[in-house]
Amino acid sequence: MSKNLVIVESPAKAKTIERYLGDEYKLTASVGHIRDLPASTIGVDVKNQFKPRYVTMKGKHKVVAELKKLAKDADNIILATDPDREGEAIAWHLAHILKLDPDSKCRVTFNEITEKTVQEAIKNPRSIDMNLVDAQQARRILDRLVGFELSPLLWEKIRKGLSAGRVQSVTSKMIVDKEREIKAFIPEEYWNLDVKLRKNNDELQFSARYQGDLKSGKVKKVKVNTKEEADAILADIDKDAFSVHEIKKGQRKRKAKPPYTTSTLQQDASARINFNSRRTMSVAQQLYEGVNIGGHGQVSLITYMRTDSVRISQDAINSVRSLIKNNYGEKYLPKKANYYANKSSNSQDAHEAIRPTHFDLSPEYVKRSLTEEQYRLYNLIWTRFVACQMVDAVIDTVTLDAKSNDHIFRTKGETIKFSGYMEVYNEYLSNEKEEIPELEEGEALTCDKIDAEQKFTQPPARYTEASLIKAMEENGIGRPSTYAPTISTILARQYVEKDGKSLVPTELGFLVTEMLEENFPDIVDVNFTAEMESNLDNVESGEMEGIKVLEEFYPDFHAEIEKAKDTISKVEIPEVELGEKCPKCGEGDLVIKVGRFGKFIACNRFPDCDYTDTMNYSTGRKCPLCGSEVVSRKSRRNRIFYTCDKKGKDPDCEFISWDLPVDDKKCETCGSYMLEKKRKSGDYIYCSNKECPTRQSKKSKSKENEQDKEKSINEEADDKE
């Protein structure tokens, strides 16, 4: 019998902590939340101070029974769930089902899972922080009230399966508003005038762009708006009379960026390693909860990944300064540690920034023990943190003005004089590739080429996941734990879709946003939502009670719901015509509709004609059986598969696969076509023939499993509505 039962959220986290505690401790996991509001009813008594009704979640009854059994045999129960609102709420629910007094010293927290931190936390338990619990509960009830009262209205007025939410709806509106800006944008013409110059008798060319003229004695910036203006300037330039007007040399320092918070990690992971926000948080959680490192056992590699603080512990500063001195030398180590200020006044400074926990475990050292995506994210976190404690980079700058008949053309160059933190964390210089030769003022130049190029001003860029998260944080929308789930939700609800990395609102997204703007303006108001978030932060700090937040919000919201039931008319989602006749009835036209599972093709004579087909997306690959194009589709379970478009030589072609065929490549062993499997750890090519010796030599599933797989792809590929 174990004297002490320690409960955490995940088995991986339990395994990591277990190695730091003795045999007198038993580690187990709740596997996330165990209780929540019921799924089928609102679960909140709005007439009784918004009292919630919690139930054991589906699939958690066995977990609860096992926890009760273990608790019965323990002398002491320690709740070591995550150090945030959600973690505190899980601890409170565990205390309830295990009949623990929340005021007893049953709660421990830590921002990193290391031997020292875990053992110190175990020695200093505290009571459950009811302010944190109250804040989480108020947020959960707010979200339930909005979702349960507003979503059915969307089902009735627009389409079943839709949802609205306190954070997701305002986030959708931000994307819709950006698209409105883009559509309203009126391009303006302008012209770039560029010259290719070089030092006389030198082959090294450099580019310079027109800035203006010297007619007033100093450079007057001139914007060239029309071809006529461009032609007039070109006519006044003497190609053979270019010389150096002025050279300005300087030096600047570039400081390292702060260590990562949740939002900056998600932004940088998108820009540098092409991870979306959900993938970033999933992999970060794996690194936090623990990975089996050869020779070290189960190790947590980073601090807690949901944080908006850039604070760094003194122990971490001491460790990383020692690493910098030993690995890079004294010249890379500042005399004093670099400290960074939190941007937001609401930052939870009890948390630390996201950083490595073991400075003896470098990315290269642990690479063999990590998956490819774990390594890439860990390397990003490691390099950013080490860099944040290094000296500034020193950049040499040069600005050169060349002139011809008092017309000025300018070029700028930058070179790294001393790498500083950039020795670890590489950042591009804006003009790094422009090499400017050594020149003197007044020196003649050779002009090899003059170009005039018509350009137009560009509309604002669409949001990407990275820029949306940045905007959400700047506007106070959501918190570190909600950025990724919010984006996943609006994509899943088809309010937004991806075009490459860009987030584009769908017609459905426009319709829902317009309805909410007209009838529930507060729900999609950025300032209102930010104020709600601020109020929840005040609940967490003890400055406000959760019930007050609910009482201030719900009456007006409920009145708007009741009014809208009678005043909002049914909204029809417009259908997009494809310009093709229905192949089944021959009378109707094919249109694109939006259903529960996404867009699909249908006959506009429905219900008289029930023809449907899935949407096709070009892959640029050829069918290995008939030579037609291979298209990608989505199954009923939203999985991508590939099939022949059947518009070529063989309308009855049966090619279908989870993986893309490889053009013009045959198996060297059996001659069958090859397929390309995409995996997180890297893509690889394999033979499509299941009987090929190249496949038999590898571990394969049983014949029954292969048959089940074939059956599943054909079942999932069925037309969806």
Beta strands, then each sheet from edge to edge (+ up, - down):
strand 1: 4-8
strand 2: 25-29
strand 3: 35-36
strand 4: 44-45
strand 5: 51-52
strand 6: 55-56
strand 7: 76-79
strand 8: 189-199
strand 9: 205-213
strand 10: 220-221
strand 11: 243-254
strand 12: 291-293
strand 13: 297-299
strand 14: 393-404
strand 15: 407-418
strand 16: 445-456
strand 17: 496-499
strand 18: 502-505
strand 19: 576-581
strand 20: 589-595
strand 21: 598-603
strand 22: 612-614
strand 23: 617-622
strand 24: 629-634
strand 25: 640-644
strand 26: 656-657
strand 27: 660-666
strand 28: 673-677
strand 29: 684-687
sheet 1: 2+ 1+ 7+
sheet 2: 3+ 6-
sheet 3: 4+ 5-
sheet 4: 10+ 9- 8+ 16-
sheet 5: 10+ 9- 15+ 14- 11+
sheet 6: 12+ 13-
sheet 7: 17+ 18-
sheet 8: 19+ 20- 21+ 22-
sheet 9: 23+ 24- 25+ 26-
sheet 10: 27+ 28- 29+
end
